[in-house]
Amino acid sequence: MASIQDKDTWSGRFNEPVAELVKRYTASVDFDRKLALFDIRGSLAHAQMLTSCGIIAAQDLSDIQRGLAQIENEIIAGEFEWSLDLEDVHLNIEKRLTTLVGDAGKRLHTGRSRNDQVATDVRLYLRSAIDDLLELIKSLQSALLDLAQHHTHTIMPGFTHLQVAQPISFAHHLMAYFEMLKRDAERLHDARHRVNRLPLGAAALAGTSYPIKREMVAELLGFEGVCENSLDAVSDRDFAIEFTACASLIMTHLSRFSEELILWMSPRVGFIDIADRFCTGSSIMPQKKNPDVPELVRGKTGRVNGHLVALLTLMKGQPLAYNKDNQEDKEPLFDTVETLTQTLRIYADMVGGIKVKPEAMRSAALQGYATATDLADYLVKKGVPFRDAHEAVALAVRFAEQKGCDLADIELAELQQFSAHIADDVYQVLSLEGSLASRNHIGGTAPNQVEAAIARARTYLAS
């Protein structure tokens, strides 16, 4: 009878070989080889369990361990020969193992299917990727804190509808992104629990008749538990979809920040400058300095969002259990991990290279009557109903517009025509510093509150 070395694994069932065009169309080895080291890790645990259960001999285990160690070294060294004819990462490794150790290699697949094998590999890969991404998020958060630490008193305009709204500090603005990333990390950490379940032992779809110990494999591989329904274990990719949803949110947050960096760097705004190493010039306009990295982050966000939609679409029409459709889960997942990893890594470096221009920020905060709400609050504290205070301040703003000055530049007598409750202490609340200091509560813009938020954030990162 033909062996795996010279015939397809399933060749006994068919009367003709697979067409070359079909081989190329169905093969996944060009991209799923990324799972190779995780596949080896899962196989080692599976073999150890089979031996413990008396399903294969101890000598088989020893041979399998020796062969897989050699294969791992070949892969790491770039010396492993991948074959399109063998379709995927699993059969490539299995054929090489059989070549190296003979029948022991053929026994390795006892009690498992490629269906539960690949589901295990993907979960191992994704678990590792999540751990790396959590560290990268921390690095970016640290960069934000380092920048914010120097700018708790740097005043800039806060915006709604891209119109000047109220004064805030640049540090307070940066800390908003820290909080977004904190929730992103929490989502990833929570998703990791659902990734960290072992499918191996589900076999093709119904489990196996061999007396296996799934819990033993789970413990060897560091899984928190096993997938408790064999059909679900091999067929669903909700864990990959959930991860990609988390990744899309992270990229969306970074895209929002990127949009602000692009606006702030524009000479018309001039709040910041991004280090040269993150920018490029123009092929025709020698004066240009283009913020390429933030622009690409915006673009790549669409790419990751597209992968989320692709995975959702992939799963939406599949009946139980495993279907070949699921081969298409890997490229979107792999690219999402790679894109997010590169983006977080470069973003932390870019934030560390931001040069802030406090004078331009302060000048902008003096435009648009940013302390108008402070004047309304001042009147309310004097006993004026808020709606009446709101109307009085609106009239004062119109007056200032006609005079071409800021609210703080209006003479006291002129201000008093809008409300008799206005006294000379009004100028304390009309200053930018007074506006910031008045928001003295947790989450507010007062410098001491922002400094406390930074201190809490550093404690959080250290925990």
C-alpha positions as CSV (number, residue, x, y, z in Angstrom):
1,M,0.0,0.0,0.0
2,A,1.3,3.4,-0.9
3,S,2.8,5.6,1.9
4,I,2.3,9.2,2.8
5,Q,5.7,9.9,1.2
6,D,4.6,9.1,-2.3
7,K,0.8,9.5,-2.3
8,D,-1.7,12.1,-1.1
9,T,-3.0,11.4,2.4
10,W,-6.4,10.5,1.2
11,S,-5.4,9.1,-2.2
12,G,-7.1,5.7,-1.6
13,R,-10.5,7.2,-2.0
14,F,-10.0,8.8,-5.4
15,N,-9.6,7.5,-8.9
16,E,-7.6,10.5,-10.3
17,P,-5.1,12.9,-8.8
18,V,-6.1,16.5,-7.8
19,A,-5.7,18.9,-10.7
20,E,-2.7,21.2,-10.5
21,L,-5.0,24.2,-10.7
22,V,-7.1,22.9,-7.8
23,K,-3.9,22.3,-5.8
24,R,-2.9,25.9,-6.2
25,Y,-6.4,27.1,-5.5
26,T,-6.9,25.1,-2.3
27,A,-3.4,25.1,-0.9
28,S,-2.8,27.2,2.2
29,V,0.9,26.5,2.9
30,D,2.0,29.8,1.6
31,F,0.4,31.6,4.5
32,D,-0.4,29.0,7.2
33,R,3.3,28.1,7.6
34,K,3.1,31.0,10.1
35,L,1.5,28.5,12.4
36,A,4.4,26.0,12.1
37,L,6.0,26.4,15.5
38,F,2.6,26.4,17.2
39,D,1.7,23.3,15.2
40,I,4.9,21.6,16.5
41,R,4.1,22.7,20.1
42,G,0.6,21.3,19.9
43,S,1.9,18.0,18.3
44,L,4.4,17.5,21.2
45,A,1.6,17.9,23.8
46,H,-0.7,15.6,21.8
47,A,2.1,12.9,21.5
48,Q,2.9,13.2,25.2
49,M,-0.8,12.6,26.0
50,L,-1.1,9.7,23.6
51,T,1.8,8.0,25.4
52,S,0.4,8.7,28.8
53,C,-2.8,7.1,27.8
54,G,-1.0,4.0,26.3
55,I,-2.2,4.8,22.8
56,I,1.4,5.0,21.4
57,A,4.6,3.6,22.8
58,A,7.2,5.5,24.7
59,Q,9.7,4.9,21.9
60,D,7.3,6.5,19.5
61,L,7.1,9.6,21.7
62,S,10.9,9.8,21.9
63,D,11.2,9.5,18.1
64,I,8.5,12.1,17.6
65,Q,10.2,14.5,20.0
66,R,13.5,14.1,18.3
67,G,12.0,14.5,14.8
68,L,10.0,17.6,15.7
69,A,13.0,19.2,17.4
70,Q,14.9,18.8,14.2
71,I,12.0,20.2,12.1
72,E,11.7,23.2,14.4
73,N,15.4,24.0,14.0
74,E,15.0,23.7,10.2
75,I,12.1,26.1,10.2
76,I,13.8,28.6,12.4
77,A,16.9,28.4,10.3
78,G,14.9,28.9,7.1
79,E,16.1,25.5,5.8
80,F,12.7,23.7,5.8
81,E,11.5,22.8,2.3
82,W,7.8,23.6,2.0
83,S,5.8,21.8,-0.6
84,L,2.6,23.0,-2.4
85,D,1.7,19.4,-3.1
86,L,1.3,18.8,0.6
87,E,-1.3,21.6,0.8
88,D,-0.8,23.0,4.3
89,V,1.5,23.4,7.2
90,H,0.3,20.3,9.0
91,L,0.9,17.8,6.2
92,N,4.3,19.4,5.4
93,I,5.5,18.9,8.9
94,E,3.9,15.4,9.1
95,K,5.7,14.2,5.9
96,R,9.0,15.6,7.1
97,L,8.5,13.9,10.5
98,T,7.7,10.6,8.8
99,T,10.8,10.9,6.6
100,L,12.9,11.5,9.7
101,V,11.5,8.9,12.2
102,G,9.4,6.5,10.1
103,D,6.2,4.9,11.5
104,A,6.3,6.9,14.7
105,G,5.6,10.0,12.6
106,K,2.6,8.2,11.1
107,R,1.2,7.5,14.6
108,L,1.3,11.1,15.7
109,H,-2.0,11.8,14.0
110,T,-3.8,9.2,16.1
111,G,-6.9,10.6,17.8
112,R,-6.9,14.0,16.0
113,S,-8.0,15.6,12.7
114,R,-6.6,18.5,10.9
115,N,-9.9,20.2,11.9
116,D,-9.1,20.3,15.6
117,Q,-5.4,20.6,14.9
118,V,-5.7,23.8,13.0
119,A,-8.2,25.3,15.4
120,T,-5.6,24.6,18.2
121,D,-2.8,26.1,16.2
122,V,-4.7,29.3,15.5
123,R,-5.7,29.7,19.1
124,L,-2.0,29.2,20.2
125,Y,-0.9,31.8,17.7
126,L,-3.6,34.3,18.6
127,R,-3.0,33.9,22.3
128,S,0.7,34.7,21.8
129,A,-0.2,37.6,19.6
130,I,-2.5,39.1,22.2
131,D,0.2,38.9,24.9
132,D,2.6,40.8,22.6
133,L,0.0,43.4,21.7
134,L,-0.9,44.0,25.3
135,E,2.8,44.9,25.9
136,L,2.8,47.2,22.9
137,I,-0.3,49.0,24.1
138,K,1.5,49.6,27.5
139,S,4.5,51.0,25.6
140,L,2.3,53.5,23.8
141,Q,0.4,54.4,27.0
142,S,3.8,55.1,28.7
143,A,4.8,57.3,25.8
144,L,1.5,59.3,26.2
145,L,2.2,59.7,29.9
146,D,5.7,60.9,29.4
147,L,4.5,63.5,27.0
148,A,1.5,64.5,29.1
149,Q,3.7,64.9,32.2
150,H,5.3,68.0,30.7
151,H,2.1,69.6,29.5
152,T,-0.3,69.7,32.4
153,H,-0.2,73.5,32.3
154,T,0.0,73.8,28.5
155,I,-3.3,75.3,27.5
156,M,-5.1,74.5,24.2
157,P,-8.6,74.8,22.9
158,G,-10.9,71.9,23.4
159,F,-13.3,71.4,20.5
160,T,-16.7,70.2,19.7
161,H,-17.8,70.1,16.1
162,L,-14.2,71.3,15.4
163,Q,-15.2,74.6,16.9
164,V,-13.4,76.2,19.9
165,A,-15.4,75.1,22.9
166,Q,-13.5,75.4,26.2
167,P,-9.9,75.6,27.4
168,I,-8.2,72.3,28.3
169,S,-4.6,71.3,28.8
170,F,-2.7,69.3,26.2
171,A,-2.0,66.7,28.9
172,H,-5.7,66.3,29.5
173,H,-6.2,65.8,25.8
174,L,-3.5,63.1,25.7
175,M,-5.0,61.4,28.7
176,A,-8.2,60.8,26.8
177,Y,-6.3,58.5,24.4
178,F,-4.7,56.8,27.4
179,E,-8.2,55.9,28.6
180,M,-9.3,54.6,25.2
181,L,-6.2,52.4,25.1
182,K,-6.9,51.2,28.6
183,R,-10.3,50.0,27.5
184,D,-8.7,48.5,24.4
185,A,-6.3,46.5,26.6
186,E,-9.2,45.3,28.8
187,R,-11.1,44.1,25.8
188,L,-8.1,42.2,24.5
189,H,-7.4,40.7,27.9
190,D,-11.0,39.6,28.2
191,A,-11.0,38.1,24.7
192,R,-7.9,36.1,25.6
193,H,-10.0,34.0,28.0
194,R,-12.2,32.9,25.1
195,V,-9.2,32.3,22.8
196,N,-7.6,30.2,25.5
197,R,-9.7,27.1,25.2
198,L,-8.4,23.8,23.8
199,P,-10.2,22.4,20.7
200,L,-7.8,19.4,20.3
201,G,-9.6,16.1,21.0
202,A,-12.7,17.2,19.1
203,A,-11.1,15.4,16.1
204,A,-13.0,15.9,12.8
205,L,-16.3,16.9,14.5
206,A,-17.5,14.1,16.9
207,G,-14.6,13.5,19.2
208,T,-12.5,10.3,19.1
209,S,-13.0,6.7,20.2
210,Y,-9.5,6.6,21.7
211,P,-9.2,7.0,25.5
212,I,-7.6,10.5,25.4
213,K,-7.1,13.0,28.2
214,R,-8.0,16.4,26.8
215,E,-7.4,18.2,30.1
216,M,-3.8,16.9,30.1
217,V,-3.2,18.5,26.7
218,A,-4.8,21.7,27.9
219,E,-2.5,21.9,30.9
220,L,0.6,21.1,28.9
221,L,-0.3,23.9,26.4
222,G,-1.4,26.4,29.0
223,F,-5.0,26.5,28.1
224,E,-7.6,27.5,30.7
225,G,-9.9,24.8,29.7
226,V,-11.3,22.7,26.8
227,C,-14.0,23.5,24.2
228,E,-16.8,21.4,25.6
229,N,-18.7,20.6,22.4
230,S,-16.8,18.9,19.6
231,L,-18.9,20.4,16.8
232,D,-18.3,23.9,18.1
233,A,-14.7,23.3,18.8
234,V,-13.7,22.7,15.2
235,S,-16.2,24.9,13.4
236,D,-16.5,28.3,15.0
237,R,-14.1,31.2,14.6
238,D,-15.9,33.6,16.9
239,F,-12.7,34.0,18.9
240,A,-10.9,35.3,15.8
241,I,-13.8,37.6,15.0
242,E,-13.8,39.0,18.5
243,F,-10.1,39.6,18.4
244,T,-10.4,41.4,15.1
245,A,-13.3,43.5,16.5
246,C,-10.9,44.5,19.3
247,A,-8.2,45.3,16.8
248,S,-10.6,47.4,14.8
249,L,-11.4,49.5,17.9
250,I,-7.8,50.0,18.7
251,M,-7.1,51.1,15.1
252,T,-10.1,53.4,15.2
253,H,-8.8,55.1,18.3
254,L,-5.4,55.5,16.7
255,S,-7.0,56.8,13.5
256,R,-8.8,59.5,15.5
257,F,-5.5,60.5,17.1
258,S,-3.8,60.5,13.7
259,E,-6.4,62.8,12.3
260,E,-5.7,65.3,15.1
261,L,-1.9,65.0,14.7
262,I,-2.4,65.8,11.0
263,L,-4.5,68.8,11.7
264,W,-2.2,70.0,14.5
265,M,0.8,69.7,12.3
266,S,-0.7,71.8,9.5
267,P,0.9,75.3,9.3
268,R,-2.6,76.7,9.6
269,V,-2.8,75.3,13.1
270,G,0.8,74.7,14.1
271,F,0.2,73.1,17.5
272,I,2.9,70.4,17.1
273,D,5.7,69.1,14.9
274,I,6.2,65.4,14.2
275,A,9.8,64.2,14.1
276,D,11.3,64.0,10.6
277,R,11.8,60.3,10.7
278,F,8.0,59.8,10.6
279,C,7.5,62.1,7.6
280,T,8.4,62.4,4.0
281,G,8.8,65.2,1.5
282,S,7.3,65.9,-1.9
283,S,8.7,64.9,-5.3
284,I,7.9,68.3,-6.7
285,M,7.3,70.7,-3.8
286,P,10.6,71.1,-1.8
287,Q,8.9,72.9,1.2
288,K,6.6,69.9,2.0
289,K,6.8,67.8,5.2
290,N,4.1,65.2,5.0
291,P,2.8,63.3,8.1
292,D,2.9,60.0,6.3
293,V,2.7,57.7,9.4
294,P,-0.5,59.2,10.8
295,E,-2.0,59.2,7.3
296,L,-1.2,55.5,6.8
297,V,-2.7,54.7,10.2
298,R,-5.9,56.2,9.0
299,G,-5.7,54.1,5.8
300,K,-4.7,50.9,7.6
301,T,-7.7,51.3,9.9
302,G,-9.9,50.7,6.9
303,R,-7.9,47.6,6.1
304,V,-8.4,46.1,9.6
305,N,-12.1,47.1,9.6
306,G,-12.4,45.3,6.3
307,H,-10.8,42.1,7.8
308,L,-13.5,42.2,10.5
309,V,-16.3,42.4,7.9
310,A,-14.6,39.6,5.9
311,L,-14.5,37.2,8.9
312,L,-18.1,38.0,9.8
313,T,-19.1,37.3,6.2
314,L,-17.0,34.1,6.1
315,M,-18.9,32.6,9.1
316,K,-22.4,33.8,8.5
317,G,-23.6,31.1,6.1
318,Q,-21.8,28.0,7.4
319,P,-23.6,25.0,8.7
320,L,-22.0,22.8,11.3
321,A,-19.3,21.6,11.5
322,Y,-16.0,22.3,9.7
323,N,-16.1,23.7,6.2
324,K,-13.2,24.5,3.8
325,D,-14.4,28.1,4.0
326,N,-12.5,28.4,7.2
327,Q,-9.2,28.2,5.4
328,E,-10.0,31.9,4.6
329,D,-9.8,32.9,8.2
330,K,-6.1,33.0,8.4
331,E,-4.9,35.7,6.0
332,P,-7.3,38.4,7.4
333,L,-6.4,37.3,11.0
334,F,-2.6,37.3,10.3
335,D,-2.7,40.6,8.5
336,T,-4.7,42.2,11.3
337,V,-2.2,41.0,13.9
338,E,0.7,42.2,11.7
339,T,-0.9,45.6,10.9
340,L,-1.8,46.3,14.5
341,T,1.6,45.2,15.8
342,Q,3.5,47.5,13.4
343,T,1.1,50.4,14.1
344,L,1.4,50.2,17.9
345,R,5.2,49.9,17.7
346,I,5.7,52.9,15.4
347,Y,3.0,55.0,17.2
348,A,4.8,54.8,20.6
349,D,8.0,56.0,18.9
350,M,6.2,58.7,17.1
351,V,4.5,60.1,20.2
352,G,7.9,60.2,21.9
353,G,9.1,62.5,19.1
354,I,6.3,65.0,19.1
355,K,7.4,68.6,19.5
356,V,4.7,70.8,21.2
357,K,4.3,74.5,20.4
358,P,2.6,75.9,23.5
359,E,2.4,79.5,22.2
360,A,0.3,78.4,19.2
361,M,-2.0,76.3,21.4
362,R,-2.5,79.2,23.8
363,S,-3.2,81.7,21.0
364,A,-5.8,79.4,19.5
365,A,-7.5,79.0,22.9
366,L,-7.9,82.8,23.0
367,Q,-9.9,82.6,19.8
368,G,-13.6,81.5,19.7
369,Y,-14.5,82.8,23.2
370,A,-13.5,79.6,25.0
371,T,-14.3,81.0,28.4
372,A,-17.9,81.9,27.6
373,T,-19.2,78.9,29.6
374,D,-17.1,80.1,32.6
375,L,-18.9,83.4,32.4
376,A,-22.3,81.7,32.4
377,D,-21.3,79.6,35.4
378,Y,-20.1,82.7,37.2
379,L,-23.5,84.3,36.8
380,V,-25.3,81.1,37.9
381,K,-23.2,81.1,41.1
382,K,-24.3,84.7,41.6
383,G,-27.9,83.5,41.6
384,V,-28.9,84.0,37.9
385,P,-30.9,81.2,36.4
386,F,-28.8,79.2,33.9
387,R,-31.0,80.0,30.9
388,D,-30.8,83.7,31.7
389,A,-27.1,83.5,32.2
390,H,-26.7,81.7,28.9
391,E,-28.6,84.5,27.1
392,A,-26.6,87.2,28.8
393,V,-23.3,85.6,27.8
394,A,-24.5,85.1,24.2
395,L,-25.1,88.8,24.0
396,A,-21.7,89.5,25.5
397,V,-20.1,87.3,22.9
398,R,-21.9,89.1,20.1
399,F,-20.7,92.4,21.6
400,A,-17.1,91.1,21.7
401,E,-17.3,90.0,18.1
402,Q,-18.4,93.4,17.0
403,K,-15.5,95.0,18.9
404,G,-13.1,92.4,17.7
405,C,-11.8,91.4,21.1
406,D,-11.9,88.6,23.7
407,L,-14.4,88.5,26.5
408,A,-11.5,89.1,29.0
409,D,-10.7,92.4,27.1
410,I,-14.2,93.9,27.6
411,E,-14.3,96.7,30.1
412,L,-16.2,96.0,33.4
413,A,-18.8,98.7,32.7
414,E,-19.4,97.2,29.3
415,L,-19.9,93.7,30.7
416,Q,-22.3,95.0,33.4
417,Q,-24.7,96.1,30.7
418,F,-25.4,92.4,30.2
419,S,-25.9,91.6,33.8
420,A,-25.9,93.7,37.0
421,H,-24.4,90.6,38.8
422,I,-21.1,91.0,37.1
423,A,-18.3,92.4,39.4
424,D,-14.6,93.0,39.1
425,D,-13.9,89.4,40.2
426,V,-15.2,88.2,36.8
427,Y,-11.8,88.5,35.2
428,Q,-10.5,85.6,37.3
429,V,-12.9,83.2,35.5
430,L,-12.4,84.8,32.1
431,S,-8.7,83.9,32.1
432,L,-7.6,80.6,30.5
433,E,-5.8,79.5,33.7
434,G,-8.8,80.3,35.8
435,S,-11.0,78.3,33.5
436,L,-8.7,75.2,33.8
437,A,-8.4,75.5,37.6
438,S,-12.1,75.7,38.1
439,R,-12.6,72.2,36.8
440,N,-11.2,70.8,39.9
441,H,-12.7,67.3,40.2
442,I,-11.8,63.8,39.1
443,G,-11.8,63.7,35.3
444,G,-11.6,67.5,35.1
445,T,-9.0,69.7,33.4
446,A,-7.5,71.3,36.5
447,P,-3.7,70.8,36.4
448,N,-3.7,69.1,39.8
449,Q,-6.4,66.7,38.7
450,V,-4.6,65.8,35.4
451,E,-1.4,65.3,37.4
452,A,-3.3,62.9,39.7
453,A,-4.7,61.1,36.7
454,I,-1.2,60.6,35.3
455,A,0.0,59.3,38.7
456,R,-3.0,56.8,38.7
457,A,-2.2,55.8,35.2
458,R,1.5,55.0,36.0
459,T,0.3,52.9,38.9
460,Y,-2.0,51.0,36.6
461,L,0.7,50.3,34.1
462,A,3.0,49.1,36.9
463,S,0.5,46.6,38.2
